[in-house]
Amino acid sequence: MGIVAAVLAMPMGIVLAYLLIEVINYRSFGWSIQFILPWMEFAMAGGLAILTAFLAAVYPAWHLSRTRPVITLRGE
């Protein structure tokens, strides 16, 4: 899920940034700024998102692997 989120969020972020800079700012305020894509920051943000999603999945999986299913099902 983290990889899918990173893959979908980055292009949407680029499109939204372009629209805000080139369309909204120009029409609302009459000015614009240079549109630059810092690829190194994109790579680091994607890697951080994937790492965070992985770590968020590891702890619950580790915690569940230490419990006995019989005791857990008996409590339900």
PDB file of N, CA, C, O and CB in Angstrom:
ATOM      1  N   MET A   1       0.815  -1.183   0.000  1.00  0.00           N
ATOM      2  CA  MET A   1       0.000   0.000   0.000  1.00  0.00           C
ATOM      3  C   MET A   1       0.863   1.253   0.000  1.00  0.00           C
ATOM      4  O   MET A   1       0.501   2.263  -0.603  1.00  0.00           O
ATOM      5  CB  MET A   1      -0.930  -0.005   1.190  1.00  0.00           C
ATOM      6  N   GLY A   2       1.984   1.187   0.664  1.00  0.00           N
ATOM      7  CA  GLY A   2       2.880   2.346   0.688  1.00  0.00           C
ATOM      8  C   GLY A   2       3.464   2.648  -0.674  1.00  0.00           C
ATOM      9  O   GLY A   2       3.612   3.812  -1.046  1.00  0.00           O
ATOM     10  N   ILE A   3       3.797   1.608  -1.419  1.00  0.00           N
ATOM     11  CA  ILE A   3       4.341   1.808  -2.767  1.00  0.00           C
ATOM     12  C   ILE A   3       3.272   2.390  -3.679  1.00  0.00           C
ATOM     13  O   ILE A   3       3.549   3.302  -4.458  1.00  0.00           O
ATOM     14  CB  ILE A   3       4.878   0.478  -3.350  1.00  0.00           C
ATOM     15  N   VAL A   4       2.056   1.873  -3.588  1.00  0.00           N
ATOM     16  CA  VAL A   4       0.962   2.399  -4.412  1.00  0.00           C
ATOM     17  C   VAL A   4       0.684   3.848  -4.058  1.00  0.00           C
ATOM     18  O   VAL A   4       0.477   4.674  -4.948  1.00  0.00           O
ATOM     19  CB  VAL A   4      -0.314   1.555  -4.232  1.00  0.00           C
ATOM     20  N   ALA A   5       0.677   4.168  -2.771  1.00  0.00           N
ATOM     21  CA  ALA A   5       0.447   5.546  -2.345  1.00  0.00           C
ATOM     22  C   ALA A   5       1.540   6.479  -2.863  1.00  0.00           C
ATOM     23  O   ALA A   5       1.245   7.583  -3.321  1.00  0.00           O
ATOM     24  CB  ALA A   5       0.373   5.621  -0.820  1.00  0.00           C
ATOM     25  N   ALA A   6       2.789   6.047  -2.793  1.00  0.00           N
ATOM     26  CA  ALA A   6       3.890   6.878  -3.279  1.00  0.00           C
ATOM     27  C   ALA A   6       3.811   7.069  -4.792  1.00  0.00           C
ATOM     28  O   ALA A   6       4.047   8.165  -5.299  1.00  0.00           O
ATOM     29  CB  ALA A   6       5.238   6.253  -2.898  1.00  0.00           C
ATOM     30  N   VAL A   7       3.475   5.991  -5.508  1.00  0.00           N
ATOM     31  CA  VAL A   7       3.398   6.069  -6.973  1.00  0.00           C
ATOM     32  C   VAL A   7       2.235   6.956  -7.418  1.00  0.00           C
ATOM     33  O   VAL A   7       2.352   7.674  -8.411  1.00  0.00           O
ATOM     34  CB  VAL A   7       3.248   4.661  -7.579  1.00  0.00           C
ATOM     35  N   LEU A   8       1.131   6.913  -6.704  1.00  0.00           N
ATOM     36  CA  LEU A   8      -0.017   7.741  -7.076  1.00  0.00           C
ATOM     37  C   LEU A   8       0.111   9.182  -6.584  1.00  0.00           C
ATOM     38  O   LEU A   8      -0.347  10.105  -7.258  1.00  0.00           O
ATOM     39  CB  LEU A   8      -1.286   7.132  -6.528  1.00  0.00           C
ATOM     40  N   ALA A   9       0.719   9.382  -5.433  1.00  0.00           N
ATOM     41  CA  ALA A   9       0.785  10.718  -4.843  1.00  0.00           C
ATOM     42  C   ALA A   9       1.773  11.621  -5.564  1.00  0.00           C
ATOM     43  O   ALA A   9       1.519  12.819  -5.692  1.00  0.00           O
ATOM     44  CB  ALA A   9       1.160  10.621  -3.384  1.00  0.00           C
ATOM     45  N   MET A  10       2.880  11.089  -6.034  1.00  0.00           N
ATOM     46  CA  MET A  10       3.887  11.949  -6.664  1.00  0.00           C
ATOM     47  C   MET A  10       3.401  12.595  -7.954  1.00  0.00           C
ATOM     48  O   MET A  10       3.556  13.808  -8.099  1.00  0.00           O
ATOM     49  CB  MET A  10       5.131  11.153  -6.947  1.00  0.00           C
ATOM     50  N   PRO A  11       2.820  11.858  -8.902  1.00  0.00           N
ATOM     51  CA  PRO A  11       2.312  12.540 -10.104  1.00  0.00           C
ATOM     52  C   PRO A  11       1.179  13.517  -9.782  1.00  0.00           C
ATOM     53  O   PRO A  11       1.080  14.578 -10.398  1.00  0.00           O
ATOM     54  CB  PRO A  11       1.824  11.511 -11.122  1.00  0.00           C
ATOM     55  N   MET A  12       0.333  13.166  -8.828  1.00  0.00           N
ATOM     56  CA  MET A  12      -0.747  14.080  -8.455  1.00  0.00           C
ATOM     57  C   MET A  12      -0.197  15.344  -7.813  1.00  0.00           C
ATOM     58  O   MET A  12      -0.735  16.430  -8.029  1.00  0.00           O
ATOM     59  CB  MET A  12      -1.726  13.391  -7.501  1.00  0.00           C
ATOM     60  N   GLY A  13       0.845  15.223  -7.042  1.00  0.00           N
ATOM     61  CA  GLY A  13       1.491  16.391  -6.448  1.00  0.00           C
ATOM     62  C   GLY A  13       2.112  17.292  -7.488  1.00  0.00           C
ATOM     63  O   GLY A  13       2.045  18.516  -7.377  1.00  0.00           O
ATOM     64  N   ILE A  14       2.722  16.690  -8.504  1.00  0.00           N
ATOM     65  CA  ILE A  14       3.321  17.480  -9.585  1.00  0.00           C
ATOM     66  C   ILE A  14       2.241  18.233 -10.348  1.00  0.00           C
ATOM     67  O   ILE A  14       2.400  19.418 -10.641  1.00  0.00           O
ATOM     68  CB  ILE A  14       4.122  16.575 -10.547  1.00  0.00           C
ATOM     69  N   VAL A  15       1.146  17.556 -10.671  1.00  0.00           N
ATOM     70  CA  VAL A  15       0.049  18.197 -11.401  1.00  0.00           C
ATOM     71  C   VAL A  15      -0.557  19.327 -10.579  1.00  0.00           C
ATOM     72  O   VAL A  15      -0.814  20.411 -11.103  1.00  0.00           O
ATOM     73  CB  VAL A  15      -1.035  17.167 -11.763  1.00  0.00           C
ATOM     74  N   LEU A  16      -0.784  19.078  -9.299  1.00  0.00           N
ATOM     75  CA  LEU A  16      -1.365  20.105  -8.438  1.00  0.00           C
ATOM     76  C   LEU A  16      -0.426  21.300  -8.300  1.00  0.00           C
ATOM     77  O   LEU A  16      -0.881  22.443  -8.346  1.00  0.00           O
ATOM     78  CB  LEU A  16      -1.687  19.524  -7.058  1.00  0.00           C
ATOM     79  N   ALA A  17       0.862  21.062  -8.132  1.00  0.00           N
ATOM     80  CA  ALA A  17       1.822  22.161  -8.037  1.00  0.00           C
ATOM     81  C   ALA A  17       1.852  22.975  -9.322  1.00  0.00           C
ATOM     82  O   ALA A  17       1.898  24.204  -9.283  1.00  0.00           O
ATOM     83  CB  ALA A  17       3.220  21.624  -7.724  1.00  0.00           C
ATOM     84  N   TYR A  18       1.824  22.291 -10.458  1.00  0.00           N
ATOM     85  CA  TYR A  18       1.824  23.005 -11.736  1.00  0.00           C
ATOM     86  C   TYR A  18       0.576  23.867 -11.878  1.00  0.00           C
ATOM     87  O   TYR A  18       0.662  25.023 -12.293  1.00  0.00           O
ATOM     88  CB  TYR A  18       1.916  22.017 -12.904  1.00  0.00           C
ATOM     89  N   LEU A  19      -0.585  23.309 -11.536  1.00  0.00           N
ATOM     90  CA  LEU A  19      -1.824  24.083 -11.631  1.00  0.00           C
ATOM     91  C   LEU A  19      -1.814  25.276 -10.699  1.00  0.00           C
ATOM     92  O   LEU A  19      -2.251  26.361 -11.082  1.00  0.00           O
ATOM     93  CB  LEU A  19      -3.019  23.204 -11.324  1.00  0.00           C
ATOM     94  N   LEU A  20      -1.329  25.100  -9.496  1.00  0.00           N
ATOM     95  CA  LEU A  20      -1.281  26.210  -8.556  1.00  0.00           C
ATOM     96  C   LEU A  20      -0.329  27.306  -9.014  1.00  0.00           C
ATOM     97  O   LEU A  20      -0.638  28.492  -8.896  1.00  0.00           O
ATOM     98  CB  LEU A  20      -0.872  25.714  -7.190  1.00  0.00           C
ATOM     99  N   ILE A  21       0.823  26.910  -9.534  1.00  0.00           N
ATOM    100  CA  ILE A  21       1.827  27.898  -9.936  1.00  0.00           C
ATOM    101  C   ILE A  21       1.452  28.589 -11.237  1.00  0.00           C
ATOM    102  O   ILE A  21       1.453  29.818 -11.310  1.00  0.00           O
ATOM    103  CB  ILE A  21       3.187  27.237 -10.081  1.00  0.00           C
ATOM    104  N   GLU A  22       1.137  27.819 -12.250  1.00  0.00           N
ATOM    105  CA  GLU A  22       0.946  28.382 -13.585  1.00  0.00           C
ATOM    106  C   GLU A  22      -0.460  28.917 -13.840  1.00  0.00           C
ATOM    107  O   GLU A  22      -0.628  29.830 -14.649  1.00  0.00           O
ATOM    108  CB  GLU A  22       1.265  27.346 -14.607  1.00  0.00           C
ATOM    109  N   VAL A  23      -1.462  28.375 -13.176  1.00  0.00           N
ATOM    110  CA  VAL A  23      -2.840  28.784 -13.471  1.00  0.00           C
ATOM    111  C   VAL A  23      -3.400  29.665 -12.365  1.00  0.00           C
ATOM    112  O   VAL A  23      -3.775  30.811 -12.617  1.00  0.00           O
ATOM    113  CB  VAL A  23      -3.735  27.555 -13.660  1.00  0.00           C
ATOM    114  N   ILE A  24      -3.460  29.147 -11.153  1.00  0.00           N
ATOM    115  CA  ILE A  24      -4.112  29.856 -10.057  1.00  0.00           C
ATOM    116  C   ILE A  24      -3.362  31.139  -9.702  1.00  0.00           C
ATOM    117  O   ILE A  24      -3.971  32.206  -9.626  1.00  0.00           O
ATOM    118  CB  ILE A  24      -4.216  28.951  -8.828  1.00  0.00           C
ATOM    119  N   ASN A  25      -2.061  31.049  -9.488  1.00  0.00           N
ATOM    120  CA  ASN A  25      -1.295  32.252  -9.143  1.00  0.00           C
ATOM    121  C   ASN A  25      -1.365  33.295 -10.250  1.00  0.00           C
ATOM    122  O   ASN A  25      -1.518  34.485  -9.974  1.00  0.00           O
ATOM    123  CB  ASN A  25       0.164  31.890  -8.863  1.00  0.00           C
ATOM    124  N   TYR A  26      -1.256  32.862 -11.481  1.00  0.00           N
ATOM    125  CA  TYR A  26      -1.256  33.819 -12.596  1.00  0.00           C
ATOM    126  C   TYR A  26      -2.616  34.500 -12.737  1.00  0.00           C
ATOM    127  O   TYR A  26      -2.678  35.714 -12.928  1.00  0.00           O
ATOM    128  CB  TYR A  26      -0.885  33.112 -13.911  1.00  0.00           C
ATOM    129  N   ARG A  27      -3.691  33.745 -12.647  1.00  0.00           N
ATOM    130  CA  ARG A  27      -5.030  34.334 -12.802  1.00  0.00           C
ATOM    131  C   ARG A  27      -5.450  35.143 -11.581  1.00  0.00           C
ATOM    132  O   ARG A  27      -6.102  36.177 -11.725  1.00  0.00           O
ATOM    133  CB  ARG A  27      -6.055  33.240 -13.064  1.00  0.00           C
ATOM    134  N   SER A  28      -5.096  34.701 -10.405  1.00  0.00           N
ATOM    135  CA  SER A  28      -5.529  35.390  -9.190  1.00  0.00           C
ATOM    136  C   SER A  28      -4.676  36.600  -8.860  1.00  0.00           C
ATOM    137  O   SER A  28      -5.195  37.634  -8.441  1.00  0.00           O
ATOM    138  CB  SER A  28      -5.511  34.441  -8.031  1.00  0.00           C
ATOM    139  N   PHE A  29      -3.384  36.476  -9.045  1.00  0.00           N
ATOM    140  CA  PHE A  29      -2.483  37.530  -8.602  1.00  0.00           C
ATOM    141  C   PHE A  29      -1.712  38.201  -9.736  1.00  0.00           C
ATOM    142  O   PHE A  29      -1.109  39.255  -9.533  1.00  0.00           O
ATOM    143  CB  PHE A  29      -1.518  36.971  -7.617  1.00  0.00           C
ATOM    144  N   GLY A  30      -1.725  37.611 -10.911  1.00  0.00           N
ATOM    145  CA  GLY A  30      -1.028  38.194 -12.048  1.00  0.00           C
ATOM    146  C   GLY A  30       0.458  37.903 -12.094  1.00  0.00           C
ATOM    147  O   GLY A  30       1.184  38.557 -12.843  1.00  0.00           O
ATOM    148  N   TRP A  31       0.922  36.960 -11.330  1.00  0.00           N
ATOM    149  CA  TRP A  31       2.338  36.611 -11.347  1.00  0.00           C
ATOM    150  C   TRP A  31       2.492  35.100 -11.240  1.00  0.00           C
ATOM    151  O   TRP A  31       1.545  34.387 -10.909  1.00  0.00           O
ATOM    152  CB  TRP A  31       3.096  37.319 -10.200  1.00  0.00           C
ATOM    153  N   SER A  32       3.683  34.632 -11.522  1.00  0.00           N
ATOM    154  CA  SER A  32       3.994  33.218 -11.441  1.00  0.00           C
ATOM    155  C   SER A  32       5.433  33.059 -10.997  1.00  0.00           C
ATOM    156  O   SER A  32       6.213  34.011 -11.037  1.00  0.00           O
ATOM    157  CB  SER A  32       3.750  32.512 -12.793  1.00  0.00           C
ATOM    158  N   ILE A  33       5.784  31.860 -10.577  1.00  0.00           N
ATOM    159  CA  ILE A  33       7.159  31.552 -10.211  1.00  0.00           C
ATOM    160  C   ILE A  33       7.641  30.417 -11.084  1.00  0.00           C
ATOM    161  O   ILE A  33       6.854  29.759 -11.765  1.00  0.00           O
ATOM    162  CB  ILE A  33       7.282  31.189  -8.707  1.00  0.00           C
ATOM    163  N   GLN A  34       8.925  30.197 -11.058  1.00  0.00           N
ATOM    164  CA  GLN A  34       9.506  29.147 -11.892  1.00  0.00           C
ATOM    165  C   GLN A  34       9.109  27.774 -11.360  1.00  0.00           C
ATOM    166  O   GLN A  34       9.162  27.526 -10.156  1.00  0.00           O
ATOM    167  CB  GLN A  34      11.043  29.280 -11.946  1.00  0.00           C
ATOM    168  N   PHE A  35       8.713  26.893 -12.262  1.00  0.00           N
ATOM    169  CA  PHE A  35       8.314  25.526 -11.901  1.00  0.00           C
ATOM    170  C   PHE A  35       9.517  24.616 -12.047  1.00  0.00           C
ATOM    171  O   PHE A  35       9.974  24.358 -13.160  1.00  0.00           O
ATOM    172  CB  PHE A  35       7.130  25.023 -12.786  1.00  0.00           C
ATOM    173  N   ILE A  36      10.035  24.126 -10.922  1.00  0.00           N
ATOM    174  CA  ILE A  36      11.219  23.264 -10.904  1.00  0.00           C
ATOM    175  C   ILE A  36      10.855  21.956 -10.205  1.00  0.00           C
ATOM    176  O   ILE A  36      10.204  21.960  -9.160  1.00  0.00           O
ATOM    177  CB  ILE A  36      12.426  23.967 -10.187  1.00  0.00           C
ATOM    178  N   LEU A  37      11.278  20.850 -10.789  1.00  0.00           N
ATOM    179  CA  LEU A  37      11.063  19.541 -10.173  1.00  0.00           C
ATOM    180  C   LEU A  37      12.378  19.026  -9.579  1.00  0.00           C
ATOM    181  O   LEU A  37      13.265  18.600 -10.319  1.00  0.00           O
ATOM    182  CB  LEU A  37      10.497  18.530 -11.211  1.00  0.00           C
ATOM    183  N   PRO A  38      12.508  19.061  -8.259  1.00  0.00           N
ATOM    184  CA  PRO A  38      13.728  18.550  -7.613  1.00  0.00           C
ATOM    185  C   PRO A  38      13.667  17.024  -7.481  1.00  0.00           C
ATOM    186  O   PRO A  38      13.103  16.505  -6.518  1.00  0.00           O
ATOM    187  CB  PRO A  38      13.918  19.202  -6.213  1.00  0.00           C
ATOM    188  N   TRP A  39      14.243  16.316  -8.442  1.00  0.00           N
ATOM    189  CA  TRP A  39      14.113  14.863  -8.499  1.00  0.00           C
ATOM    190  C   TRP A  39      14.734  14.151  -7.304  1.00  0.00           C
ATOM    191  O   TRP A  39      14.255  13.091  -6.900  1.00  0.00           O
ATOM    192  CB  TRP A  39      14.737  14.353  -9.756  1.00  0.00           C
ATOM    193  N   MET A  40      15.777  14.710  -6.744  1.00  0.00           N
ATOM    194  CA  MET A  40      16.411  14.068  -5.588  1.00  0.00           C
ATOM    195  C   MET A  40      15.473  14.090  -4.382  1.00  0.00           C
ATOM    196  O   MET A  40      15.390  13.110  -3.642  1.00  0.00           O
ATOM    197  CB  MET A  40      17.746  14.769  -5.241  1.00  0.00           C
ATOM    198  N   GLU A  41      14.771  15.197  -4.185  1.00  0.00           N
ATOM    199  CA  GLU A  41      13.814  15.281  -3.086  1.00  0.00           C
ATOM    200  C   GLU A  41      12.629  14.347  -3.307  1.00  0.00           C
ATOM    201  O   GLU A  41      12.102  13.774  -2.354  1.00  0.00           O
ATOM    202  CB  GLU A  41      13.324  16.717  -2.921  1.00  0.00           C
ATOM    203  N   PHE A  42      12.204  14.192  -4.574  1.00  0.00           N
ATOM    204  CA  PHE A  42      11.137  13.249  -4.888  1.00  0.00           C
ATOM    205  C   PHE A  42      11.557  11.825  -4.555  1.00  0.00           C
ATOM    206  O   PHE A  42      10.772  11.060  -3.994  1.00  0.00           O
ATOM    207  CB  PHE A  42      10.749  13.354  -6.364  1.00  0.00           C
ATOM    208  N   ALA A  43      12.778  11.469  -4.893  1.00  0.00           N
ATOM    209  CA  ALA A  43      13.280  10.126  -4.606  1.00  0.00           C
ATOM    210  C   ALA A  43      13.367   9.896  -3.099  1.00  0.00           C
ATOM    211  O   ALA A  43      12.997   8.828  -2.611  1.00  0.00           O
ATOM    212  CB  ALA A  43      14.659   9.914  -5.258  1.00  0.00           C
ATOM    213  N   MET A  44      13.848  10.885  -2.367  1.00  0.00           N
ATOM    214  CA  MET A  44      13.948  10.734  -0.915  1.00  0.00           C
ATOM    215  C   MET A  44      12.566  10.657  -0.273  1.00  0.00           C
ATOM    216  O   MET A  44      12.370   9.869   0.652  1.00  0.00           O
ATOM    217  CB  MET A  44      14.743  11.896  -0.310  1.00  0.00           C
ATOM    218  N   ALA A  45      11.608  11.451  -0.735  1.00  0.00           N
ATOM    219  CA  ALA A  45      10.249  11.407  -0.184  1.00  0.00           C
ATOM    220  C   ALA A  45       9.583  10.073  -0.487  1.00  0.00           C
ATOM    221  O   ALA A  45       8.898   9.520   0.373  1.00  0.00           O
ATOM    222  CB  ALA A  45       9.403  12.556  -0.747  1.00  0.00           C
ATOM    223  N   GLY A  46       9.772   9.549  -1.691  1.00  0.00           N
ATOM    224  CA  GLY A  46       9.215   8.246  -2.039  1.00  0.00           C
ATOM    225  C   GLY A  46       9.823   7.143  -1.204  1.00  0.00           C
ATOM    226  O   GLY A  46       9.110   6.273  -0.704  1.00  0.00           O
ATOM    227  N   GLY A  47      11.137   7.172  -1.048  1.00  0.00           N
ATOM    228  CA  GLY A  47      11.808   6.174  -0.215  1.00  0.00           C
ATOM    229  C   GLY A  47      11.370   6.251   1.234  1.00  0.00           C
ATOM    230  O   GLY A  47      11.184   5.222   1.883  1.00  0.00           O
ATOM    231  N   LEU A  48      11.202   7.459   1.745  1.00  0.00           N
ATOM    232  CA  LEU A  48      10.750   7.631   3.118  1.00  0.00           C
ATOM    233  C   LEU A  48       9.316   7.132   3.293  1.00  0.00           C
ATOM    234  O   LEU A  48       8.990   6.527   4.314  1.00  0.00           O
ATOM    235  CB  LEU A  48      10.851   9.099   3.528  1.00  0.00           C
ATOM    236  N   ALA A  49       8.467   7.382   2.307  1.00  0.00           N
ATOM    237  CA  ALA A  49       7.075   6.912   2.380  1.00  0.00           C
ATOM    238  C   ALA A  49       7.023   5.390   2.381  1.00  0.00           C
ATOM    239  O   ALA A  49       6.265   4.794   3.147  1.00  0.00           O
ATOM    240  CB  ALA A  49       6.249   7.470   1.200  1.00  0.00           C
ATOM    241  N   ILE A  50       7.817   4.765   1.533  1.00  0.00           N
ATOM    242  CA  ILE A  50       7.830   3.300   1.471  1.00  0.00           C
ATOM    243  C   ILE A  50       8.422   2.707   2.746  1.00  0.00           C
ATOM    244  O   ILE A  50       7.907   1.713   3.259  1.00  0.00           O
ATOM    245  CB  ILE A  50       8.627   2.821   0.245  1.00  0.00           C
ATOM    246  N   LEU A  51       9.488   3.298   3.261  1.00  0.00           N
ATOM    247  CA  LEU A  51      10.096   2.828   4.507  1.00  0.00           C
ATOM    248  C   LEU A  51       9.124   2.972   5.679  1.00  0.00           C
ATOM    249  O   LEU A  51       9.010   2.072   6.511  1.00  0.00           O
ATOM    250  CB  LEU A  51      11.393   3.604   4.797  1.00  0.00           C
ATOM    251  N   THR A  52       8.436   4.090   5.738  1.00  0.00           N
ATOM    252  CA  THR A  52       7.472   4.318   6.815  1.00  0.00           C
ATOM    253  C   THR A  52       6.324   3.321   6.750  1.00  0.00           C
ATOM    254  O   THR A  52       5.895   2.792   7.775  1.00  0.00           O
ATOM    255  CB  THR A  52       6.927   5.743   6.748  1.00  0.00           C
ATOM    256  N   ALA A  53       5.829   3.066   5.551  1.00  0.00           N
ATOM    257  CA  ALA A  53       4.748   2.083   5.396  1.00  0.00           C
ATOM    258  C   ALA A  53       5.229   0.688   5.805  1.00  0.00           C
ATOM    259  O   ALA A  53       4.484  -0.069   6.427  1.00  0.00           O
ATOM    260  CB  ALA A  53       4.234   2.064   3.934  1.00  0.00           C
ATOM    261  N   PHE A  54       6.458   0.355   5.459  1.00  0.00           N
ATOM    262  CA  PHE A  54       7.015  -0.943   5.841  1.00  0.00           C
ATOM    263  C   PHE A  54       7.131  -1.066   7.356  1.00  0.00           C
ATOM    264  O   PHE A  54       6.756  -2.086   7.934  1.00  0.00           O
ATOM    265  CB  PHE A  54       8.387  -1.147   5.192  1.00  0.00           C
ATOM    266  N   LEU A  55       7.652  -0.021   7.992  1.00  0.00           N
ATOM    267  CA  LEU A  55       7.794  -0.065   9.444  1.00  0.00           C
ATOM    268  C   LEU A  55       6.438  -0.079  10.145  1.00  0.00           C
ATOM    269  O   LEU A  55       6.295  -0.701  11.198  1.00  0.00           O
ATOM    270  CB  LEU A  55       8.614   1.121   9.924  1.00  0.00           C
ATOM    271  N   ALA A  56       5.452   0.594   9.579  1.00  0.00           N
ATOM    272  CA  ALA A  56       4.109   0.584  10.162  1.00  0.00           C
ATOM    273  C   ALA A  56       3.470  -0.792  10.042  1.00  0.00           C
ATOM    274  O   ALA A  56       2.589  -1.125  10.835  1.00  0.00           O
ATOM    275  CB  ALA A  56       3.224   1.634   9.484  1.00  0.00           C
ATOM    276  N   ALA A  57       3.880  -1.584   9.093  1.00  0.00           N
ATOM    277  CA  ALA A  57       3.328  -2.935   8.932  1.00  0.00           C
ATOM    278  C   ALA A  57       4.110  -3.970   9.732  1.00  0.00           C
ATOM    279  O   ALA A  57       3.550  -4.998  10.114  1.00  0.00           O
ATOM    280  CB  ALA A  57       3.319  -3.327   7.459  1.00  0.00           C
ATOM    281  N   VAL A  58       5.379  -3.725   9.990  1.00  0.00           N
ATOM    282  CA  VAL A  58       6.211  -4.716  10.673  1.00  0.00           C
ATOM    283  C   VAL A  58       5.821  -4.870  12.139  1.00  0.00           C
ATOM    284  O   VAL A  58       5.738  -5.997  12.628  1.00  0.00           O
ATOM    285  CB  VAL A  58       7.680  -4.330  10.568  1.00  0.00           C
ATOM    286  N   TYR A  59       5.579  -3.777  12.851  1.00  0.00           N
ATOM    287  CA  TYR A  59       5.283  -3.885  14.280  1.00  0.00           C
ATOM    288  C   TYR A  59       4.010  -4.684  14.560  1.00  0.00           C
ATOM    289  O   TYR A  59       4.053  -5.595  15.387  1.00  0.00           O
ATOM    290  CB  TYR A  59       5.155  -2.502  14.883  1.00  0.00           C
ATOM    291  N   PRO A  60       2.878  -4.390  13.911  1.00  0.00           N
ATOM    292  CA  PRO A  60       1.698  -5.226  14.177  1.00  0.00           C
ATOM    293  C   PRO A  60       1.905  -6.692  13.789  1.00  0.00           C
ATOM    294  O   PRO A  60       1.417  -7.587  14.479  1.00  0.00           O
ATOM    295  CB  PRO A  60       0.498  -4.673  13.429  1.00  0.00           C
ATOM    296  N   ALA A  61       2.623  -6.945  12.694  1.00  0.00           N
ATOM    297  CA  ALA A  61       2.882  -8.322  12.289  1.00  0.00           C
ATOM    298  C   ALA A  61       3.763  -9.027  13.318  1.00  0.00           C
ATOM    299  O   ALA A  61       3.524 -10.189  13.648  1.00  0.00           O
ATOM    300  CB  ALA A  61       3.544  -8.359  10.903  1.00  0.00           C
ATOM    301  N   TRP A  62       4.771  -8.336  13.819  1.00  0.00           N
ATOM    302  CA  TRP A  62       5.645  -8.916  14.836  1.00  0.00           C
ATOM    303  C   TRP A  62       4.859  -9.184  16.117  1.00  0.00           C
ATOM    304  O   TRP A  62       5.017 -10.229  16.748  1.00  0.00           O
ATOM    305  CB  TRP A  62       6.840  -7.982  15.124  1.00  0.00           C
ATOM    306  N   HIS A  63       4.010  -8.226  16.492  1.00  0.00           N
ATOM    307  CA  HIS A  63       3.213  -8.387  17.710  1.00  0.00           C
ATOM    308  C   HIS A  63       2.254  -9.567  17.582  1.00  0.00           C
ATOM    309  O   HIS A  63       2.102 -10.342  18.526  1.00  0.00           O
ATOM    310  CB  HIS A  63       2.428  -7.100  18.013  1.00  0.00           C
ATOM    311  N   LEU A  64       1.612  -9.713  16.440  1.00  0.00           N
ATOM    312  CA  LEU A  64       0.692 -10.833  16.237  1.00  0.00           C
ATOM    313  C   LEU A  64       1.420 -12.173  16.145  1.00  0.00           C
ATOM    314  O   LEU A  64       0.863 -13.205  16.518  1.00  0.00           O
ATOM    315  CB  LEU A  64      -0.125 -10.609  14.976  1.00  0.00           C
ATOM    316  N   SER A  65       2.652 -12.166  15.656  1.00  0.00           N
ATOM    317  CA  SER A  65       3.390 -13.425  15.560  1.00  0.00           C
ATOM    318  C   SER A  65       3.782 -13.956  16.933  1.00  0.00           C
ATOM    319  O   SER A  65       4.063 -15.146  17.074  1.00  0.00           O
ATOM    320  CB  SER A  65       4.635 -13.240  14.703  1.00  0.00           C
ATOM    321  N   ARG A  66       3.806 -13.102  17.937  1.00  0.00           N
ATOM    322  CA  ARG A  66       4.182 -13.523  19.280  1.00  0.00           C
ATOM    323  C   ARG A  66       2.985 -14.007  20.098  1.00  0.00           C
ATOM    324  O   ARG A  66       3.172 -14.579  21.172  1.00  0.00           O
ATOM    325  CB  ARG A  66       4.865 -12.384  20.000  1.00  0.00           C
ATOM    326  N   THR A  67       1.768 -13.789  19.615  1.00  0.00           N
ATOM    327  CA  THR A  67       0.590 -14.250  20.358  1.00  0.00           C
ATOM    328  C   THR A  67       0.185 -15.644  19.882  1.00  0.00           C
ATOM    329  O   THR A  67       0.451 -16.034  18.745  1.00  0.00           O
ATOM    330  CB  THR A  67      -0.590 -13.256  20.191  1.00  0.00           C
ATOM    331  N   ARG A  68      -0.448 -16.360  20.756  1.00  0.00           N
ATOM    332  CA  ARG A  68      -0.925 -17.688  20.399  1.00  0.00           C
ATOM    333  C   ARG A  68      -2.338 -17.558  19.858  1.00  0.00           C
ATOM    334  O   ARG A  68      -3.181 -16.932  20.501  1.00  0.00           O
ATOM    335  CB  ARG A  68      -0.879 -18.656  21.619  1.00  0.00           C
ATOM    336  N   PRO A  69      -2.621 -18.129  18.694  1.00  0.00           N
ATOM    337  CA  PRO A  69      -3.948 -17.994  18.097  1.00  0.00           C
ATOM    338  C   PRO A  69      -5.064 -18.568  18.964  1.00  0.00           C
ATOM    339  O   PRO A  69      -6.178 -18.043  18.963  1.00  0.00           O
ATOM    340  CB  PRO A  69      -3.967 -18.667  16.758  1.00  0.00           C
ATOM    341  N   VAL A  70      -4.780 -19.638  19.703  1.00  0.00           N
ATOM    342  CA  VAL A  70      -5.811 -20.263  20.532  1.00  0.00           C
ATOM    343  C   VAL A  70      -6.285 -19.280  21.609  1.00  0.00           C
ATOM    344  O   VAL A  70      -7.485 -19.155  21.856  1.00  0.00           O
ATOM    345  CB  VAL A  70      -5.272 -21.567  21.185  1.00  0.00           C
ATOM    346  N   ILE A  71      -5.352 -18.596  22.235  1.00  0.00           N
ATOM    347  CA  ILE A  71      -5.706 -17.650  23.300  1.00  0.00           C
ATOM    348  C   ILE A  71      -6.459 -16.453  22.707  1.00  0.00           C
ATOM    349  O   ILE A  71      -7.424 -15.972  23.302  1.00  0.00           O
ATOM    350  CB  ILE A  71      -4.430 -17.171  24.058  1.00  0.00           C
ATOM    351  N   THR A  72      -6.034 -15.986  21.573  1.00  0.00           N
ATOM    352  CA  THR A  72      -6.678 -14.854  20.933  1.00  0.00           C
ATOM    353  C   THR A  72      -8.100 -15.210  20.507  1.00  0.00           C
ATOM    354  O   THR A  72      -9.023 -14.425  20.724  1.00  0.00           O
ATOM    355  CB  THR A  72      -5.861 -14.388  19.729  1.00  0.00           C
ATOM    356  N   LEU A  73      -8.286 -16.375  19.907  1.00  0.00           N
ATOM    357  CA  LEU A  73      -9.616 -16.776  19.482  1.00  0.00           C
ATOM    358  C   LEU A  73     -10.529 -17.101  20.669  1.00  0.00           C
ATOM    359  O   LEU A  73     -11.739 -16.888  20.587  1.00  0.00           O
ATOM    360  CB  LEU A  73      -9.521 -17.973  18.561  1.00  0.00           C
ATOM    361  N   ARG A  74      -9.987 -17.598  21.732  1.00  0.00           N
ATOM    362  CA  ARG A  74     -10.777 -17.895  22.911  1.00  0.00           C
ATOM    363  C   ARG A  74     -11.317 -16.612  23.545  1.00  0.00           C
ATOM    364  O   ARG A  74     -12.406 -16.613  24.120  1.00  0.00           O
ATOM    365  CB  ARG A  74      -9.942 -18.678  23.923  1.00  0.00           C
ATOM    366  N   GLY A  75     -10.563 -15.528  23.440  1.00  0.00           N
ATOM    367  CA  GLY A  75     -10.989 -14.244  24.012  1.00  0.00           C
ATOM    368  C   GLY A  75     -12.111 -13.612  23.227  1.00  0.00           C
ATOM    369  O   GLY A  75     -12.807 -12.744  23.753  1.00  0.00           O
ATOM    370  N   GLU A  76     -12.313 -14.014  21.993  1.00  0.00           N
ATOM    371  CA  GLU A  76     -13.390 -13.444  21.187  1.00  0.00           C
ATOM    372  C   GLU A  76     -14.635 -14.186  21.517  1.00  0.00           C
ATOM    373  O   GLU A  76     -15.695 -13.892  20.963  1.00  0.00           O
ATOM    374  CB  GLU A  76     -13.090 -13.512  19.671  1.00  0.00           C
TER     375      GLU A  76
END
